[in-house]
Structure formats: structure tokens, C-alpha cells
């Protein structure tokens, strides 16, 4: 559990913690969609919207991470791995987390549509 919290902090808490909240919302919407009778278009639409919002949020975190890395290079006047690592970590962790959450949202939509087609 500490490793997960450390990675969330490494990715920049401003970007990663809202993504965790969005993951919880996606899971809740998915469960709501499974429990309800029939396909609720609003639930599917919300899942799609949250998925795309997470992609945009992750790319914003990625851009901020890259800017941080470049600022560090500029401030030190040299390209040392230690100076760049923090910014790149923020950039890559946000993209990874955003991609995983986007996949969770899309798979949820696919399952909800598939379950409805079977009925």
C-alpha cells in the first residue's frame, strides 16, 4: 500500500489523486449500470465522458511534468539525470495512470453494452 501511495505522490498529487477519485466514480457508475435494468444511456455517456476527461487530465499532467523537467535543466545549465528525473517521473506516471483509467472506462462501457445486447 505504501508503494502505491509513493507512486501517486511521485506522479504529482495534484494530478494523481483526482484520477483516483475518478476511478472510484467510474467503478460506481459501472456497478450502477450493471444493477439497473436495461441500458441506461446516461450512465454510458458519463463513463465515456469521464474516460476522455481523464485522458485530457493526464496529458495536462504530462505537459506540466515536461515543463518541470526542462525548467530543471535550464536552472542547472546542464543535462544531469538527477535534475530531469523528477519532471519525467511526473510526466510518465500521469500518462500511464491516465491510459489505464481510460481503458477501465472503455471496458466498462463495452461490458454494459454487451450485457444489454444479451438480454
Secondary structure, 3 states (H helix, E strand, C coil): CHHHHHHHHHCCHHHHHHHHHHHHHHHHHHHHHHHCCCCCHHHHHHHHHHHHHHHHHHHHHHHHHHHHHHHHHHHHCCCCHHHHHHHHHHHHHHHHHHHHHHHHHHHHHHHHHHHHHHC
